[in-house]
Structures are given as structure tokens and as C-alpha cells.
Amino acid sequence: MADPLSQKSYWRWSKQDFLPEESFQSWNNYASALSQTWCRFKDRLMSRSDAAAETTELRRQSENDMKRCLTWWDLIWFGFGTVVGAGIFVLTGEEAHDTVGPAIVLSYGVSGFSAMLSVFCYTEFAVEVPVAGGSFAYLRIELGDFAAFIAAGNILLESIVGTAAVSRSWTSYFTSLLNKPENSLRIKTGLKDGYNLLDPIVVVVLAITSAIAISSTRKTSYFNWIASAVHTLVIIFVIFSGIFIADTSNLTPFLPFGAKGIFQAAAIVYFTYAGFDSVATMAEETKNPSTDIPIGLIGSMSIIIVIYCLMALTLSMMQNYKDIDTDAAFSAAFQSVGMKWAKYVVAFGALKGMTTVLLVGHI
């Protein structure tokens, strides 16, 4: 008996492969379909999918079944890799200096709690509907095709803009690691300021991470383990070195901007928790989604919350909040205590973090 989900080669060139819908089989069919556009659009506005269609019928239509090769251990590291990037190194200093002071640690706790609530929602959906569609599939079931279409557009826009921002930052941190001016590796053109710097290094980085992600999920997981492990070592260095040279007097006053500052900063640093939803899209490649997805999502987010709070507390104890450098908080803090070489460790850690964010984002 033939496997209904048996894989077929993607190297096919017939019209039926590219335009399988009945409306594209002839000009008469196409004209008839156009005349029904408005009616079909109204039907789409009200139509909803169900779990059976998402998990069975659509997978059969895709003619490809993903290999289940991931465990909860892989998902924890994927979650860590896609969330922990350069945000913690950039936003912590800005918000501690301008908005909340030493209480930035509480802001990370508040935003982490909010992120964990979202994680619970994603966990429930991913267990009930273990497909690669993620938010798009969940919304098709709960709110219908139109809401899912709008959400998919927003997610795609977020992914493109986020990848562009992280990629540009990658080059900046790379030049910092080489101790060169920020734009020394970019090519200047005659275009308007702000649009006149081409970044060939970004193209190379994106090509490499895309190639690794395309090769296989298993290989990507191995690479992510290594990169995330290196990043973890850098974070451990920052935390323990910072605590060793810390001065608790820098925590006073703890709330210079009042309680309002905690929540204002929490709204900003919530961005540092973005990306955990990528783990939910790996449900089709997970060996046992009902147990691995909850452990992977909740486990990775719990670890990240603890790390973020410790890093924020460390920075607050290393320097008075008024003296924190808003551009390179951790690097400047280490330089202020005579550890100038540590800025290269911080830059390397941020670089590795952004690399894993780009890598996991391509999956």
C-alpha cells in the first residue's frame, strides 16, 4: 500500500506541478474563476480550518513528510539560540540609564512573566496542532483564513525587518571585535545618507546560515548546540566576572524613576524575549510533540528569564545607573573597572548570539 505522505521530488517542471488548481487548466476555467472572485472572497472571510485538516489533509497535499528527529533537548537549545541575541547587550544599558535604574532586573522579570504566558499559549496550540504552520495554522482553526492571512503577512514582515536589523548589527559587532571603525567594512555609495552603505559581509553571513538551515534540521541543531554553548560561556563569564567586581552600593537608589519606570522599561525589554514562537513551528519535526514541545518551550524560556535577570543585576552592580553607557553598556562597564580586554569577549558573545538568531530564523 502506497504511503499517502510519501515524498516526491521537487525537481518537477510540468504545469500541473506549478498550477495544480482547476481554475488554471484553461482560459475558460480562469475566466469563470475570476467572475466568482467576490463570492469566493466572502466565503474565505468566514471559513475556518480544523485540527484534522491541518494535521492530515494539508500534509498529504504538500506531498512531503518532515523527518521527526528533534527531542526536547534540541528544542531547548533552539529556543535559547533564537531568543538570546544582541538585545540583552543593547537594551539593558539604555533602559537602566534612561528609564528605570537598577530596578531593570525587575523589568526583565515582569516582561519575562508576560512572555511566559505567551509561551503557555503556544505550547497548548503546538501540542493540539503539531504542524509547521505555527501561528498561521492556529489562527486558521480559531479565527479563520482571513485573520490567519493578516497574521501571516505581519509575521513575514517582522521576520524580514528583524533579520535585516540583526544582520546589520552583526557587521557592527564584527568590526568592534576587530577593533575597527563601525563602517570600515561597508561600501560607501553615492546614494542618500542612511541608504548609502552597502554591507557585503551581511550577504555572506546570510548565505552561510541559509545553507546550513537548508541542509537539514539535524545538522542545524548540531551547529546551534555549538554556537549556543559558546554564547552560554560568554554569558557565564559576564555574570560571574561582573558579580566578582560588583559594588552593591550602585544599587542605591533602586527605584530612581519610581515604580512606573519598571513597567515602561518592561515594555521595551520584552523585545529581547522575541523569537520563542519559532520552537512551536518545529512540532512536525519533533519525535514526541506532546512532551517535547512543552519541555522545550517552557524550559528554554525559564532559563532565559533567569539569565536576563542575572545579567541586568550584574550590570547594575558594576556601575551607577547614571554612568552606564547606553551604546555599549557591558563593554564600557568592564572598561570602567580596568578590564578593557573584556569588551572583545562581550562583542564575541553578541556576535555568536546574533548568528544563532539568524540560523534558527531561517528554519
N, C-alpha and C positions, 0 to 999 in steps of 0.2 A: 504493500500500500504506500502510495507516494506521500511524503511529508508535506502538509499544506503550507508549512513555513520554510520549505527547502530554499536555499539560497540560489539565486540566479545571477549570472554575470551582469555587471553594469555596463560592459562594453557592447552595447547594442545600439543600432542606428536606424531602426525602422520607424516609420511614422506612428505605428501602434505603440511603440515604447515611449515616445515623447508626447504624443497626443492621444491617449487611450480613450478619452471621453467620446461618447456617441456624437455629440454636437460638432466635433471636429472631423468627422469622417467624410463629409461632403459639404458643398456650399449651401445646399438647401437646408441641411441639418443646422448649419451655422446660422443662417438667416432666421430659421424657426426659433433657435435658442435665443437670439438677440431680441426677438419680439416678446419673449417671455421673461426678459431680464427683471422687470419691476416685480412681477409676481413671485419669481424665484427669490428676489432680494427680500421681500416681505416674509416669505417662508423661512429664510435664513435668520431673520431677526428673531423669530420665535422658536426656531428649532434648537433642541438640546441633544447632546450625546448621552451615553450611559457607560458604565464601567465595562460591560461586556463588549461593547463596540470598540472601546479604546484598547482593551487588552487582547482581543481576539481578531475581530474583523479588520481593523486598521493594520495590525501586524501582518495579517495574511495578504492584504493589498500591497504592503510595502515589499513583499517578496524577499524579505531578508530578516533573519532572526539573530539578534545580538548574542554573542557568546557570554554566558554567565561566568565571570572569572574573578569578581571582586568580593572581598569579605569586609566585615566591619572594620578591620584594621586598615584596609585600603581607604575606606570611606572617611575614617578619622583624619588620615593624612591628607586626603583630597580636600576635606573641609578646612583643615589648617592651612593648606597651601593656597587655596583660593581666597581666603579671608585675610590672612595676615600678610599685608604688603607694606607699602611705604606710608600708609595713612597714619599708623601709630607714631611714626617718627616725625611726621609733619604737623598733624592737627593737635597733638598733645601740648606742644610748646605754645602754639597760637592761642588755644583756649585757656591754658593755665595763666598766660600772661595778660590776656585781654578781657577774659570773661568770668573766670571762676577762682583762680588762685590755686592753692594747694588742694582744695576740695575737688580738683579734677578727677581724683580717684573715685569720688562718689558719682561723678558724672558718667564715668565708664561703667560703674555698677548699675546705674539707672538705665543707661542705653543698652547694656548687656542683658538686663532683665527684659526689656522690651523686645530685643532681638530673640531671646529665648522663647517668648510667647509665639513669635512668628515661626520659630523652629518647630514648636509643638504642632502648629497647623500644617506645616509642610510634611512633618513626619506622618501625621494621620492620613493625609492625602496620598503620600507616596506608598504607604502600606496598603491602602484600599485600592489604589490605581497604580500599580507598579509599572509605569511606562516612561519612555524617554521624553515625552512631551512636556513634562513639568507643569508650570502654571497654566500654559495653554490648554493642556488636556483637562486639568482640574476645572478651569472656568467653562470649558465646553460642556462639562457634565452639570455644573451647578448653575451657571447663568446663561449658557447658550453660546452659539457660534459667534454672534456679533461682539459680545463682551470679550470673548477669547481672542477675536481678531484685533480688537483695540489693544488688549493687553500684550499680545504678541508684537505689535508694532512698537509699543513702548519699551518692551524688553529688548527688542532688536536695537532700538535707538540707544538705550542705556549701555548695551554691550559695545556698540561701535564707539560711542563717546568715551566710555570708560577705558576701553582698550587703547584709544588714541592718547588719552591723558597719561595712562600708566606707561605707555611706550615712550612718550616724550620725557617723562620723568626718569625713565631708565637711562637714557643718554646723559641726562644731567648728573645723576649719581655716578655714572661710569666715569665722566670727566672729573668729578670730585675725587674718585678713587685714584685716578691717575695724577691728581694734583694739578689739573689744567683749568683754564678759564671755562665757564659753563658752555659757551657756544663754539669752542675751539674745534670741535669735531663735526660741526654742522656747516653746510654750504650756503653762503650768502648769495641771494639773487637780487634782481632789480625790482622785485615786487614791493607792494606797500608794507611798511613796518608792521610787524606782527604776523605777516604771511610770507616773509622773505627768507626764512631759514629752512632749507631742506635737510632732512635727517636720514642719511643713507644707512646709518647704523641700526635705526629702528626697523628698516625694511629687512635687514639681515636677521635681526633678533626674531621678528615675527615669522619669517620664513622658516627658521630653525625650529621654533616652538610649534609651528603648524605642522611641520614634517614629523616631529616626534609624536604629536597628538594623532595624526592620521595613521601612523604606522600600526599602532594597536593600543588599546586601553591598558593592557597588561604592561607593556613597555613604558607607557606614560606613567603608570603607577610606580614602577621601579625608579624612574627618573625623579618623580615627585618625592618619593621617600628620601632620596639622597639630598635633593635641594632643600626640602623642609627640615631634614636633620641638621644640615649646616646652618640654616636660618635659626633653628632652635638653639644651637650652641652660641650663636651671636647674642640672642635674646638672654640666655642664661648669663653670659658674660656681662651684658649691660646691667642686668638686675643685681647680680652679686657684687660686681665691682662698684656699682653705684651705692649699694647699701653699705659696703665696707668704708667708703669715704663720705658717707652721708652725715648731715648735721640736722638733727631733729628740730633745732631752733628755726629752721627755714619753714617749718610747718605752721608757724605763728606769724600773722593771724591766719587761721584755717579757712575762714569764710569772709575774705575781704570785700566781696561783692554781694554778700548776702545769699540766702537760700535760692533766690531767683536765678543766680548765676549757675547753680548746679544744673538746673533743667535747661537753661539756654545752651550751655556747653554740651549737655547730653544730646540735644537735638542735632548738634553738629558732628560730634564724635560717633554718632550712630552709623555714619558713613563707613567707619572703619570695620564694622561688622558685616558689610555688604558682601554678597557672593555665596553665602551658605546654601542658597537655593540650588546651586549647581549640583550639589550632592544628591538632591531629590531626582534630578534628571538621569541619574545613573542606576535607577531601580531596575531597568531591563538587563543591566549587565552585572547585577548583584546576585550571588548564589542563593541567598535566603533573605529576600527583601523584608519579610515580616519581623525579623530580629536584627538584621544587619543595618537597615536604614535607621531605626531609632537609636541604636548604639552609635552609629557613625555621626549622625546629625547632632544629637544631644551631647555625645561625648566630646566631639570637636569644639562645639560652642562653649561647653563648660570649661575646657582647657583654655580657650581663647580669652574668655572673660577674666579668668584668674591672671593670665599673663598680662593683659592690658592694664588691669588694676595695679599689679605689681610694678609695671614699667612707669605708670603715671605717678605712683607713690615714690618711686626711686628718683625720678626727675625732680619732684617737688622737694625732696630732702637734699638733693645735690646743690640746688641754687634757690635763692629767694625768688619768688614768682615774678618780681619786678625786673630781675636781671636775666630772665630766660630769653634766649634768642628765638624769635618767632620763625626764623627761616631754617635754622639747623639746631634745634633745641638740645638734643643729646650730644651732638658733636661739640657744641660750644660749652656745654656743661662739663664735659670731660676736660676740655682745654682749660677751663677756669680753675681746675684743681691740679693742673700740671700734666695731665695725661693727653698730650696733643696727638700722640700716635693712635689713640682710641677712635679718633674721627674716621680713620680708614676702616676700622672694624665695623663701625656703625654704617658707613656708606656701603660696605660689602654686604652687610646684613639686609639693608634696604634693597640692594640690587638683587640679591637672591630671592627676597620676598616678592618683588615685582615679577621676577622670572617665573615663579610658580603660579602667580596670579594669571599671567598671560598663558602659561601652559594649560592649566586647568580650564581657563576660559575658552580655549579652542575645542575642548572635548564636546 
